Each structure stands twice: as structure tokens, then as C-alpha cells.
């Protein structure tokens, strides 16, 4: 593509070529200007910084972060158009370091002839550190305008050196309303779209297709194209849509950011005592294909960490739900997980035991090997008894009230330290009353001992 001018960019193979019956509708309808892009008003609306820069031809290296079908590739193509630059694309899924070096060599040739090159790297997060580092000197020298596209959080997937040389633009899933604009445009375009077919499509049908696309414009156009092929008498009716939308799925990445965002939402919904949100996020993750046993383990953790001793039955119920799923399998066993999520959300909450454990662990790590008080030590031999092991120990069952109140159990250096502070909710309300009373009695007993 060396020597490509701004005027013939649209005619380049694989870019904005003239309509071709062999190309899918989504490719034929790819926007050719910023005004044709649907959605992304947060970054591309008139007056926004990115739009002003593109329209002025002052483009910069960037990373486009967003879900599939939101317009990352299209925007990269438009960057080349508005920058009057050559366009070169590579995919991190299909390319290795030799492909990167070849693309950079071509860009150096263009640069020597006074032309700029937009190097588009799709799925850039799949490149390792060495491959990402290969772009750095060429970005710095201005040989390439780097445009990376990723569906993953750049903060986690791209190295800091590359991020420091690029501006990150966050693109969003396209709304159903905006997707309908793209669908209507395709239906009315006789040159690139389906205008010549004179299709009859109701607003309700377009709404269903837009919702089924789940924020992905490319997917919506593909669904519309399939429906047009199945339409009887040029009419896309309910029966046609039933066939087309039968196997729709939601966006979910079992190993990516959406996975962690959704498990975070489930955990925080339960912590916030919102059973409706809890069962929704549980179903979203199950629908996305997450392992139900993973959810069982995480729900058990929530029972221990967030419900705690405010409702001790939560622990047992979590284990029972886990066991129920292993016995019943899917889909029946998933109902047990749903009931658990709802019950955990409604149950009283306390992280007092969790906090006590963390504080005690921190003290253990910071104070080293403190000696066990002599009266608590085991004394199985005469020698040990002679050294004072076990001397002064009070057998609590023989003490008044069944508790030896003046007996110290912590190491001397930690006497009086408090780790566990029950909350005033659920069963811990009663535990708190008893514990506060015991602690006060112990303080009085130690005062008398002294």
C-alpha cells in the first residue's frame, strides 16, 4: 500500500472498497466518515478532543479499548484517512515478531519518502513484552502512528512503556437505539446495503435484532443479513426472527475482565444485601458459561467472609448448596446456587471474624516468636514441671461460672489486645453482649490480681 493517497484510500483492497456482493453486509456498511459511526458520542461527538484532532489531521498514537463490534477497526481506518496516511494492519492473533518487523520496515520506507503510516494492531494484548517493545522506537521517531485495539484492560495487558507513548481511548458497547440507526441505514442503502431488496421490517423486529446484538454493530448487521436471506416475500416477520435469534448469546469472557467484573458485582451485591442483583449476576455468569463449581466456591467464601458469625448457618448452607450441585448437576443444581445467593444477600452481615483473623495474622508476623505463658504450657515430664511448666494454670470447669476470669492466655507482650469486635447484627449482637461482659469481668479480675 506504499504511495497510497488520501483519495484512493477507499479503493484499496480490504479497506473502503466499492460494494462487492461477496463481502458481508457488515463490511460493506463499514462507516466511511466520523458522521457515519453510530454511538461513541463520548469520544467522537462534535467538539470532542479526539474528533477535533482527527478532523485537523493531528493524529496521535493510541490504544482503543472496547468490546467487540464497537468500531475499533473502523476508527483505525478513519485515523489513516484523516491523517492522509498509508494504512497497514496486523493481527496479534495471526502475526509474530517477523510480521511486526516486516510491517515496520515498510513503514520506514514510507517515512523515507515523506509519507506517514498508520499501523493498526488488532488484539494487541496478545503480543508479549518483546513484541510490544518492538514498536517503541518507531513510535518515538514518528515513523508510525500506532493504533492498537484491545478488548482487555490495557493497564493489565500492555506494558507501561507502550502505554506511556499512546493515549488510551475507551470505547463503549453500542446501545440498542444506536444499533437500530445502523440497521435502518443498511436497509435504505441501495449501493452498499439491502435497499434494492425492498424489505419490510417492523420497528419491533429491528428492536429485537438490536437487543440480540448485545452492543455489537457488526453482529447486528450480520443478523439482519441472515434474516434478509430467510425472508419470505421480502418480509422479515416473527417466524424469520425466531430462526435467526434462536442461538443468541451474551458477551462474556471466562478469563478476561468481564469475568472479574461480574464476580465482583455478584460479591458486592450480596454484601450490599441486594438479593435481586445477586441472583441476576449469578445468572449472567452461568449464562456466560462459567463453571458452577467456581461459583459455589466463591459463594462459600462470601458466607465465611461477609456473613460470618452474624449468621453461622450461612457456612453450612453454602456447603450444602455446593454438595447439591455436585449431586444434581446442571441445570437443577444451579437452583441451589441461586437460593444460596438470595439467602446470603438477605442474611445479616459481619466481617468481624475476618477482620480479627487478618489483624491477628499481622500481629503474628510483626511480633515474632513470643513465648507461651508458663501456666499454659504442657508439662508431661517431671523436669518440665520442675521448671514451672503448667504452674498456676486454672482449670476453668472448676472456677466459679466455668471461667477463670483472671487467667491470661495471650503472650505477656500482648496482654489485653483485642482482635475480635462483634457487630450489632444477627447472632453477633448476642455474642457482642456476652463478650463485652466477659472482657469487663476479666479487666476487673486482673486489676484485683495486681
One Martini backbone bead per residue (centre of mass of N, CA, C, O) as a GRO file, in nm:
protein
  450
    1UNK     BB    1   0.051   0.067   0.008
    2UNK     BB    2   0.241   0.235  -0.121
    3UNK     BB    3   0.145   0.561  -0.214
    4UNK     BB    4  -0.114   0.620  -0.078
    5UNK     BB    5  -0.383   0.813  -0.102
    6UNK     BB    6  -0.656   0.971   0.011
    7UNK     BB    7  -0.836   0.917  -0.246
    8UNK     BB    8  -0.751   0.584  -0.265
    9UNK     BB    9  -0.830   0.443   0.002
   10UNK     BB   10  -1.114   0.318  -0.077
   11UNK     BB   11  -0.971   0.123  -0.309
   12UNK     BB   12  -0.845  -0.058  -0.119
   13UNK     BB   13  -0.782  -0.356  -0.027
   14UNK     BB   14  -0.976  -0.407   0.268
   15UNK     BB   15  -1.119  -0.143   0.287
   16UNK     BB   16  -1.303   0.106   0.101
   17UNK     BB   17  -1.449  -0.053  -0.101
   18UNK     BB   18  -1.652  -0.124  -0.320
   19UNK     BB   19  -1.915  -0.287  -0.366
   20UNK     BB   20  -1.952  -0.643  -0.272
   21UNK     BB   21  -2.123  -0.938  -0.288
   22UNK     BB   22  -1.897  -1.102  -0.118
   23UNK     BB   23  -1.952  -0.917   0.104
   24UNK     BB   24  -2.047  -0.844   0.391
   25UNK     BB   25  -2.252  -0.618   0.525
   26UNK     BB   26  -2.063  -0.509   0.750
   27UNK     BB   27  -1.842  -0.427   0.544
   28UNK     BB   28  -2.006  -0.246   0.349
   29UNK     BB   29  -2.111  -0.058   0.612
   30UNK     BB   30  -1.864   0.074   0.673
   31UNK     BB   31  -1.760   0.353   0.783
   32UNK     BB   32  -1.641   0.670   0.604
   33UNK     BB   33  -1.712   0.842   0.861
   34UNK     BB   34  -1.777   0.993   1.155
   35UNK     BB   35  -2.089   1.032   1.094
   36UNK     BB   36  -2.140   0.706   1.059
   37UNK     BB   37  -2.097   0.663   1.344
   38UNK     BB   38  -2.222   0.476   1.601
   39UNK     BB   39  -2.190   0.617   1.869
   40UNK     BB   40  -1.932   0.742   2.067
   41UNK     BB   41  -1.991   1.038   2.188
   42UNK     BB   42  -1.773   1.074   2.410
   43UNK     BB   43  -1.531   1.088   2.164
   44UNK     BB   44  -1.703   1.184   1.869
   45UNK     BB   45  -1.828   1.430   1.918
   46UNK     BB   46  -1.871   1.736   1.860
   47UNK     BB   47  -1.572   1.880   2.010
   48UNK     BB   48  -1.406   1.657   2.064
   49UNK     BB   49  -1.080   1.587   2.085
   50UNK     BB   50  -1.055   1.353   1.881
   51UNK     BB   51  -1.215   1.481   1.652
   52UNK     BB   52  -1.047   1.737   1.617
   53UNK     BB   53  -0.783   1.591   1.550
   54UNK     BB   54  -0.879   1.438   1.298
   55UNK     BB   55  -0.990   1.685   1.131
   56UNK     BB   56  -0.686   1.821   1.151
   57UNK     BB   57  -0.461   1.577   1.128
   58UNK     BB   58  -0.383   1.534   1.450
   59UNK     BB   59  -0.245   1.253   1.509
   60UNK     BB   60  -0.215   0.975   1.740
   61UNK     BB   61  -0.114   0.753   1.938
   62UNK     BB   62  -0.318   0.452   2.017
   63UNK     BB   63  -0.569   0.301   2.235
   64UNK     BB   64  -0.839   0.076   2.178
   65UNK     BB   65  -1.098   0.027   2.421
   66UNK     BB   66  -1.324  -0.252   2.363
   67UNK     BB   67  -1.571  -0.416   2.250
   68UNK     BB   68  -1.710  -0.591   2.030
   69UNK     BB   69  -1.836  -0.391   1.766
   70UNK     BB   70  -1.759  -0.065   1.836
   71UNK     BB   71  -1.516   0.050   1.613
   72UNK     BB   72  -1.200   0.012   1.603
   73UNK     BB   73  -1.129  -0.044   1.305
   74UNK     BB   74  -1.274   0.196   1.182
   75UNK     BB   75  -1.114   0.415   1.332
   76UNK     BB   76  -0.838   0.338   1.216
   77UNK     BB   77  -0.911   0.400   0.921
   78UNK     BB   78  -0.983   0.703   0.978
   79UNK     BB   79  -0.709   0.791   1.071
   80UNK     BB   80  -0.576   0.753   0.793
   81UNK     BB   81  -0.755   0.943   0.637
   82UNK     BB   82  -0.715   1.210   0.814
   83UNK     BB   83  -0.384   1.176   0.788
   84UNK     BB   84  -0.287   1.092   0.506
   85UNK     BB   85  -0.230   0.772   0.533
   86UNK     BB   86  -0.111   0.479   0.554
   87UNK     BB   87  -0.228   0.133   0.575
   88UNK     BB   88  -0.153  -0.107   0.841
   89UNK     BB   89  -0.231  -0.454   0.918
   90UNK     BB   90  -0.230  -0.647   1.225
   91UNK     BB   91  -0.239  -0.961   1.403
   92UNK     BB   92  -0.178  -1.106   1.712
   93UNK     BB   93  -0.295  -1.389   1.635
   94UNK     BB   94  -0.126  -1.422   1.338
   95UNK     BB   95   0.133  -1.275   1.446
   96UNK     BB   96   0.476  -1.206   1.455
   97UNK     BB   97   0.781  -1.065   1.471
   98UNK     BB   98   0.832  -1.073   1.161
   99UNK     BB   99   0.573  -0.912   1.090
  100UNK     BB  100   0.647  -0.660   1.244
  101UNK     BB  101   0.914  -0.597   1.095
  102UNK     BB  102   0.789  -0.569   0.815
  103UNK     BB  103   0.596  -0.335   0.879
  104UNK     BB  104   0.822  -0.139   0.976
  105UNK     BB  105   0.982  -0.136   0.712
  106UNK     BB  106   0.759  -0.012   0.541
  107UNK     BB  107   0.734   0.246   0.712
  108UNK     BB  108   1.027   0.345   0.660
  109UNK     BB  109   0.991   0.379   0.358
  110UNK     BB  110   0.771   0.594   0.376
  111UNK     BB  111   0.928   0.797   0.552
  112UNK     BB  112   1.155   0.848   0.339
  113UNK     BB  113   0.910   0.963   0.135
  114UNK     BB  114   0.702   1.137   0.331
  115UNK     BB  115   0.524   0.911   0.473
  116UNK     BB  116   0.267   0.795   0.655
  117UNK     BB  117   0.183   0.535   0.911
  118UNK     BB  118  -0.079   0.324   0.994
  119UNK     BB  119  -0.058   0.095   1.267
  120UNK     BB  120  -0.261  -0.183   1.301
  121UNK     BB  121  -0.332  -0.362   1.615
  122UNK     BB  122  -0.486  -0.641   1.671
  123UNK     BB  123  -0.497  -0.772   1.970
  124UNK     BB  124  -0.242  -0.652   2.136
  125UNK     BB  125  -0.252  -0.824   2.409
  126UNK     BB  126  -0.115  -1.088   2.263
  127UNK     BB  127   0.141  -0.956   2.297
  128UNK     BB  128   0.440  -0.950   2.404
  129UNK     BB  129   0.688  -0.760   2.527
  130UNK     BB  130   0.880  -0.778   2.282
  131UNK     BB  131   0.667  -0.701   2.069
  132UNK     BB  132   0.587  -0.428   2.195
  133UNK     BB  133   0.880  -0.300   2.195
  134UNK     BB  134   0.918  -0.277   1.879
  135UNK     BB  135   0.747   0.001   1.854
  136UNK     BB  136   0.879   0.234   2.013
  137UNK     BB  137   1.093   0.377   1.820
  138UNK     BB  138   0.876   0.437   1.594
  139UNK     BB  139   0.701   0.622   1.761
  140UNK     BB  140   0.916   0.833   1.850
  141UNK     BB  141   1.002   0.904   1.537
  142UNK     BB  142   0.725   0.888   1.352
  143UNK     BB  143   0.689   0.640   1.157
  144UNK     BB  144   0.436   0.577   1.337
  145UNK     BB  145   0.089   0.530   1.382
  146UNK     BB  146  -0.035   0.394   1.659
  147UNK     BB  147  -0.299   0.129   1.660
  148UNK     BB  148  -0.458  -0.024   1.924
  149UNK     BB  149  -0.653  -0.321   1.989
  150UNK     BB  150  -0.878  -0.392   2.274
  151UNK     BB  151  -1.068  -0.595   2.522
  152UNK     BB  152  -0.857  -0.526   2.734
  153UNK     BB  153  -0.697  -0.406   2.995
  154UNK     BB  154  -0.420  -0.216   2.952
  155UNK     BB  155  -0.302  -0.215   3.244
  156UNK     BB  156  -0.257  -0.541   3.225
  157UNK     BB  157  -0.163  -0.606   2.901
  158UNK     BB  158   0.025  -0.353   2.885
  159UNK     BB  159   0.302  -0.196   2.873
  160UNK     BB  160   0.422   0.099   3.001
  161UNK     BB  161   0.585   0.198   2.753
  162UNK     BB  162   0.348   0.196   2.552
  163UNK     BB  163   0.143   0.367   2.715
  164UNK     BB  164   0.327   0.630   2.732
  165UNK     BB  165   0.292   0.662   2.392
  166UNK     BB  166  -0.021   0.653   2.448
  167UNK     BB  167  -0.364   0.693   2.395
  168UNK     BB  168  -0.650   0.617   2.575
  169UNK     BB  169  -0.954   0.486   2.430
  170UNK     BB  170  -1.284   0.452   2.536
  171UNK     BB  171  -1.507   0.213   2.431
  172UNK     BB  172  -1.847   0.133   2.377
  173UNK     BB  173  -2.119  -0.016   2.383
  174UNK     BB  174  -2.375  -0.025   2.173
  175UNK     BB  175  -2.672   0.078   2.155
  176UNK     BB  176  -2.978  -0.014   2.047
  177UNK     BB  177  -3.053   0.256   1.917
  178UNK     BB  178  -2.792   0.284   1.743
  179UNK     BB  179  -2.821   0.018   1.591
  180UNK     BB  180  -3.084   0.096   1.443
  181UNK     BB  181  -2.953   0.305   1.265
  182UNK     BB  182  -2.773   0.104   1.110
  183UNK     BB  183  -3.003  -0.073   1.003
  184UNK     BB  184  -3.158   0.146   0.843
  185UNK     BB  185  -2.924   0.219   0.661
  186UNK     BB  186  -2.901  -0.060   0.525
  187UNK     BB  187  -3.200  -0.071   0.417
  188UNK     BB  188  -3.158   0.216   0.242
  189UNK     BB  189  -2.900   0.103   0.092
  190UNK     BB  190  -2.837   0.035  -0.250
  191UNK     BB  191  -2.522   0.010  -0.272
  192UNK     BB  192  -2.431  -0.142   0.019
  193UNK     BB  193  -2.698  -0.264   0.096
  194UNK     BB  194  -3.069  -0.354   0.106
  195UNK     BB  195  -3.246  -0.162  -0.077
  196UNK     BB  196  -3.317  -0.356  -0.331
  197UNK     BB  197  -3.513  -0.559  -0.154
  198UNK     BB  198  -3.760  -0.434  -0.013
  199UNK     BB  199  -3.794  -0.454   0.292
  200UNK     BB  200  -3.998  -0.574   0.563
  201UNK     BB  201  -3.963  -0.391   0.877
  202UNK     BB  202  -4.013  -0.365   1.193
  203UNK     BB  203  -3.945  -0.202   1.478
  204UNK     BB  204  -3.950  -0.457   1.655
  205UNK     BB  205  -3.743  -0.620   1.493
  206UNK     BB  206  -3.510  -0.421   1.526
  207UNK     BB  207  -3.504  -0.434   1.833
  208UNK     BB  208  -3.437  -0.738   1.858
  209UNK     BB  209  -3.172  -0.729   1.704
  210UNK     BB  210  -3.031  -0.517   1.881
  211UNK     BB  211  -3.043  -0.680   2.144
  212UNK     BB  212  -2.900  -0.941   2.036
  213UNK     BB  213  -2.619  -0.794   1.977
  214UNK     BB  214  -2.494  -0.672   2.239
  215UNK     BB  215  -2.331  -0.399   2.121
  216UNK     BB  216  -2.293  -0.525   1.816
  217UNK     BB  217  -2.292  -0.415   1.502
  218UNK     BB  218  -2.188  -0.649   1.334
  219UNK     BB  219  -2.394  -0.852   1.442
  220UNK     BB  220  -2.649  -0.707   1.352
  221UNK     BB  221  -2.588  -0.714   1.045
  222UNK     BB  222  -2.573  -1.020   1.028
  223UNK     BB  223  -2.862  -1.078   1.120
  224UNK     BB  224  -2.997  -0.915   0.893
  225UNK     BB  225  -2.881  -1.077   0.658
  226UNK     BB  226  -3.003  -1.348   0.733
  227UNK     BB  227  -3.298  -1.253   0.734
  228UNK     BB  228  -3.303  -1.169   0.432
  229UNK     BB  229  -3.254  -1.467   0.326
  230UNK     BB  230  -3.525  -1.584   0.484
  231UNK     BB  231  -3.724  -1.415   0.354
  232UNK     BB  232  -4.068  -1.376   0.280
  233UNK     BB  233  -4.173  -1.159   0.063
  234UNK     BB  234  -3.985  -0.929   0.184
  235UNK     BB  235  -4.031  -1.044   0.494
  236UNK     BB  236  -3.958  -0.973   0.834
  237UNK     BB  237  -4.066  -1.189   1.062
  238UNK     BB  238  -4.116  -1.375   1.340
  239UNK     BB  239  -4.024  -1.644   1.215
  240UNK     BB  240  -3.750  -1.545   1.120
  241UNK     BB  241  -3.639  -1.448   1.398
  242UNK     BB  242  -3.650  -1.720   1.540
  243UNK     BB  243  -3.419  -1.839   1.372
  244UNK     BB  244  -3.195  -1.616   1.410
  245UNK     BB  245  -3.229  -1.587   1.752
  246UNK     BB  246  -3.194  -1.870   1.893
  247UNK     BB  247  -2.849  -1.841   1.954
  248UNK     BB  248  -2.811  -1.627   2.152
  249UNK     BB  249  -2.553  -1.432   2.315
  250UNK     BB  250  -2.352  -1.317   2.559
  251UNK     BB  251  -2.114  -1.135   2.689
  252UNK     BB  252  -1.812  -1.334   2.759
  253UNK     BB  253  -1.508  -1.382   2.966
  254UNK     BB  254  -1.361  -1.640   3.141
  255UNK     BB  255  -1.055  -1.470   3.147
  256UNK     BB  256  -1.154  -1.177   3.185
  257UNK     BB  257  -1.282  -0.881   3.284
  258UNK     BB  258  -1.580  -0.963   3.289
  259UNK     BB  259  -1.549  -1.181   3.496
  260UNK     BB  260  -1.443  -0.998   3.733
  261UNK     BB  261  -1.674  -0.796   3.730
  262UNK     BB  262  -1.907  -1.005   3.792
  263UNK     BB  263  -1.800  -1.126   4.057
  264UNK     BB  264  -1.793  -0.853   4.196
  265UNK     BB  265  -2.098  -0.794   4.171
  266UNK     BB  266  -2.194  -1.037   4.330
  267UNK     BB  267  -2.047  -0.983   4.597
  268UNK     BB  268  -2.156  -0.685   4.641
  269UNK     BB  269  -2.458  -0.757   4.642
  270UNK     BB  270  -2.450  -0.934   4.893
  271UNK     BB  271  -2.320  -0.726   5.083
  272UNK     BB  272  -2.578  -0.520   5.009
  273UNK     BB  273  -2.849  -0.680   5.030
  274UNK     BB  274  -2.916  -0.778   4.703
  275UNK     BB  275  -3.095  -1.029   4.567
  276UNK     BB  276  -3.154  -0.937   4.276
  277UNK     BB  277  -2.861  -0.885   4.189
  278UNK     BB  278  -2.743  -1.158   4.268
  279UNK     BB  279  -2.916  -1.338   4.071
  280UNK     BB  280  -2.835  -1.194   3.815
  281UNK     BB  281  -2.523  -1.241   3.822
  282UNK     BB  282  -2.539  -1.541   3.835
  283UNK     BB  283  -2.687  -1.578   3.560
  284UNK     BB  284  -2.477  -1.439   3.384
  285UNK     BB  285  -2.249  -1.644   3.441
  286UNK     BB  286  -2.394  -1.898   3.356
  287UNK     BB  287  -2.459  -1.796   3.066
  288UNK     BB  288  -2.136  -1.760   3.002
  289UNK     BB  289  -1.996  -2.047   3.124
  290UNK     BB  290  -1.941  -2.081   3.405
  291UNK     BB  291  -1.834  -2.258   3.664
  292UNK     BB  292  -2.035  -2.358   3.919
  293UNK     BB  293  -1.807  -2.439   4.121
  294UNK     BB  294  -1.689  -2.160   4.142
  295UNK     BB  295  -1.943  -2.029   4.262
  296UNK     BB  296  -1.957  -2.207   4.511
  297UNK     BB  297  -1.687  -2.113   4.630
  298UNK     BB  298  -1.750  -1.806   4.642
  299UNK     BB  299  -2.005  -1.828   4.820
  300UNK     BB  300  -1.857  -1.950   5.060
  301UNK     BB  301  -1.677  -1.712   5.110
  302UNK     BB  302  -1.908  -1.512   5.169
  303UNK     BB  303  -2.014  -1.660   5.417
  304UNK     BB  304  -1.746  -1.618   5.580
  305UNK     BB  305  -1.673  -1.308   5.527
  306UNK     BB  306  -1.977  -1.148   5.531
  307UNK     BB  307  -2.150  -1.308   5.741
  308UNK     BB  308  -2.057  -1.506   5.942
  309UNK     BB  309  -2.152  -1.478   6.287
  310UNK     BB  310  -2.435  -1.353   6.226
  311UNK     BB  311  -2.473  -1.642   6.039
  312UNK     BB  312  -2.362  -1.960   6.072
  313UNK     BB  313  -2.550  -2.112   5.857
  314UNK     BB  314  -2.414  -2.019   5.593
  315UNK     BB  315  -2.189  -2.223   5.576
  316UNK     BB  316  -2.367  -2.478   5.559
  317UNK     BB  317  -2.536  -2.388   5.314
  318UNK     BB  318  -2.304  -2.366   5.114
  319UNK     BB  319  -2.218  -2.665   5.127
  320UNK     BB  320  -2.494  -2.777   5.041
  321UNK     BB  321  -2.506  -2.638   4.762
  322UNK     BB  322  -2.253  -2.766   4.654
  323UNK     BB  323  -2.347  -3.060   4.690
  324UNK     BB  324  -2.602  -3.038   4.519
  325UNK     BB  325  -2.464  -2.986   4.250
  326UNK     BB  326  -2.290  -3.247   4.244
  327UNK     BB  327  -2.551  -3.432   4.241
  328UNK     BB  328  -2.732  -3.286   4.003
  329UNK     BB  329  -2.632  -3.065   3.841
  330UNK     BB  330  -2.720  -2.959   3.523
  331UNK     BB  331  -2.968  -2.728   3.612
  332UNK     BB  332  -3.070  -2.798   3.903
  333UNK     BB  333  -2.820  -2.707   4.083
  334UNK     BB  334  -2.851  -2.395   4.029
  335UNK     BB  335  -3.080  -2.343   4.229
  336UNK     BB  336  -2.907  -2.371   4.482
  337UNK     BB  337  -2.729  -2.123   4.419
  338UNK     BB  338  -2.958  -1.916   4.408
  339UNK     BB  339  -3.061  -1.954   4.697
  340UNK     BB  340  -2.796  -1.879   4.831
  341UNK     BB  341  -2.765  -1.590   4.722
  342UNK     BB  342  -3.027  -1.484   4.844
  343UNK     BB  343  -2.969  -1.557   5.143
  344UNK     BB  344  -2.702  -1.401   5.175
  345UNK     BB  345  -2.826  -1.122   5.116
  346UNK     BB  346  -3.034  -1.129   5.363
  347UNK     BB  347  -2.835  -1.175   5.560
  348UNK     BB  348  -2.655  -1.100   5.806
  349UNK     BB  349  -2.360  -0.895   5.859
  350UNK     BB  350  -2.003  -1.004   5.905
  351UNK     BB  351  -1.634  -0.919   5.937
  352UNK     BB  352  -1.506  -0.973   6.220
  353UNK     BB  353  -1.352  -1.241   6.186
  354UNK     BB  354  -1.185  -1.151   5.943
  355UNK     BB  355  -1.045  -0.913   6.087
  356UNK     BB  356  -0.924  -1.075   6.321
  357UNK     BB  357  -0.746  -1.255   6.150
  358UNK     BB  358  -0.578  -1.032   6.009
  359UNK     BB  359  -0.468  -0.902   6.269
  360UNK     BB  360  -0.335  -1.151   6.395
  361UNK     BB  361  -0.146  -1.211   6.157
  362UNK     BB  362   0.006  -0.940   6.170
  363UNK     BB  363   0.114  -0.977   6.458
  364UNK     BB  364   0.270  -1.236   6.412
  365UNK     BB  365   0.464  -1.107   6.190
  366UNK     BB  366   0.568  -0.859   6.388
  367UNK     BB  367   0.645  -1.023   6.681
  368UNK     BB  368   0.706  -1.308   6.655
  369UNK     BB  369   0.839  -1.535   6.908
  370UNK     BB  370   0.629  -1.576   7.146
  371UNK     BB  371   0.579  -1.678   7.451
  372UNK     BB  372   0.437  -1.910   7.635
  373UNK     BB  373   0.282  -1.919   7.900
  374UNK     BB  374   0.357  -2.115   8.163
  375UNK     BB  375   0.052  -2.203   8.247
  376UNK     BB  376   0.001  -2.321   7.933
  377UNK     BB  377   0.195  -2.537   7.945
  378UNK     BB  378   0.319  -2.836   7.887
  379UNK     BB  379   0.368  -3.122   8.149
  380UNK     BB  380   0.489  -3.447   8.102
  381UNK     BB  381   0.735  -3.387   8.297
  382UNK     BB  382   0.925  -3.334   8.574
  383UNK     BB  383   1.113  -3.123   8.459
  384UNK     BB  384   0.893  -2.931   8.358
  385UNK     BB  385   0.758  -2.890   8.629
  386UNK     BB  386   1.020  -2.779   8.765
  387UNK     BB  387   1.022  -2.522   8.556
  388UNK     BB  388   0.690  -2.436   8.557
  389UNK     BB  389   0.511  -2.599   8.392
  390UNK     BB  390   0.171  -2.521   8.451
  391UNK     BB  391   0.194  -2.320   8.665
  392UNK     BB  392  -0.122  -2.180   8.764
  393UNK     BB  393  -0.334  -2.334   8.639
  394UNK     BB  394  -0.682  -2.296   8.549
  395UNK     BB  395  -0.964  -2.486   8.574
  396UNK     BB  396  -1.253  -2.374   8.447
  397UNK     BB  397  -1.463  -2.590   8.558
  398UNK     BB  398  -1.379  -2.502   8.868
  399UNK     BB  399  -1.483  -2.234   8.826
  400UNK     BB  400  -1.669  -1.971   8.858
  401UNK     BB  401  -1.883  -2.003   8.583
  402UNK     BB  402  -1.647  -2.157   8.401
  403UNK     BB  403  -1.435  -1.904   8.452
  404UNK     BB  404  -1.103  -1.782   8.446
  405UNK     BB  405  -1.072  -1.448   8.462
  406UNK     BB  406  -0.746  -1.417   8.558
  407UNK     BB  407  -0.656  -1.563   8.293
  408UNK     BB  408  -0.383  -1.564   8.083
  409UNK     BB  409  -0.343  -1.631   7.712
  410UNK     BB  410  -0.159  -1.434   7.623
  411UNK     BB  411   0.107  -1.293   7.571
  412UNK     BB  412   0.253  -1.057   7.756
  413UNK     BB  413   0.286  -0.843   7.514
  414UNK     BB  414  -0.056  -0.888   7.457
  415UNK     BB  415  -0.203  -0.786   7.683
  416UNK     BB  416  -0.538  -0.686   7.600
  417UNK     BB  417  -0.578  -0.766   7.322
  418UNK     BB  418  -0.793  -0.685   7.038
  419UNK     BB  419  -0.964  -0.850   6.759
  420UNK     BB  420  -1.266  -0.911   6.838
  421UNK     BB  421  -1.559  -0.727   6.693
  422UNK     BB  422  -1.867  -0.739   6.719
  423UNK     BB  423  -2.160  -0.687   6.578
  424UNK     BB  424  -2.501  -0.537   6.563
  425UNK     BB  425  -2.579  -0.837   6.424
  426UNK     BB  426  -2.750  -1.080   6.477
  427UNK     BB  427  -2.583  -1.305   6.663
  428UNK     BB  428  -2.357  -1.092   6.739
  429UNK     BB  429  -2.519  -0.936   6.942
  430UNK     BB  430  -2.495  -1.156   7.163
  431UNK     BB  431  -2.191  -1.192   7.154
  432UNK     BB  432  -2.125  -0.902   7.236
  433UNK     BB  433  -2.253  -0.897   7.514
  434UNK     BB  434  -2.083  -1.127   7.631
  435UNK     BB  435  -1.796  -1.020   7.565
  436UNK     BB  436  -1.809  -0.751   7.715
  437UNK     BB  437  -1.856  -0.877   7.991
  438UNK     BB  438  -1.599  -1.053   8.003
  439UNK     BB  439  -1.390  -0.825   7.967
  440UNK     BB  440  -1.468  -0.670   8.221
  441UNK     BB  441  -1.417  -0.902   8.423
  442UNK     BB  442  -1.116  -0.936   8.352
  443UNK     BB  443  -1.022  -0.654   8.430
  444UNK     BB  444  -1.105  -0.677   8.726
  445UNK     BB  445  -0.935  -0.930   8.793
  446UNK     BB  446  -0.656  -0.809   8.721
  447UNK     BB  447  -0.672  -0.575   8.920
  448UNK     BB  448  -0.685  -0.755   9.177
  449UNK     BB  449  -0.416  -0.910   9.126
  450UNK     BB  450  -0.242  -0.633   9.145
   0.00000   0.00000   0.00000
